Amino acid sequence: MEQRDSERVPPTLGIGLIGYAFMGAAHSQGWRTVGRAFDLPLRPVLA
């Protein structure tokens, strides 16, 4: 069975963060929610 374009899961992009406290939390929150603001060809995943 073939999937439609709207049903396909885009390939992932592993994201690694270096940091802690406020900056680590701010950037990890940004990467977790970036798909809500932008139409990305890859799905970012925190590694």
C-alpha positions in Angstrom: 0.0 0.0 0.0 1.4 3.4 -1.0 1.4 6.3 1.3 0.3 9.8 0.3 2.7 12.7 0.7 0.8 14.1 3.6 1.1 10.8 5.5 4.8 10.3 5.0 7.1 10.9 7.9 10.1 13.1 6.8 13.6 11.8 7.5 15.1 12.8 10.8 18.0 15.1 11.7 19.7 14.3 15.0 20.4 17.4 17.1 22.9 17.4 19.9 23.1 20.2 22.4 26.0 21.3 24.6 24.9 23.4 27.5 22.8 23.4 30.6 20.5 25.6 32.8 18.8 28.4 31.0 20.6 28.3 27.6 20.3 24.5 27.3 16.6 24.7 28.2 15.9 27.5 25.8 17.6 25.9 22.8 16.1 22.5 23.4 12.7 24.0 23.6 13.4 25.9 20.4 14.4 22.7 18.6 11.4 20.7 19.9 8.9 23.4 18.7 10.6 24.6 15.4 8.2 22.5 13.3 5.3 24.6 14.5 6.8 27.8 13.0 8.6 26.5 9.9 7.9 23.9 7.2 11.0 21.8 7.4 12.2 19.1 5.0 13.7 17.1 7.9 12.2 16.3 11.3 14.6 17.5 14.1 15.1 15.0 16.9 17.1 15.7 20.1 19.8 13.0 20.3 
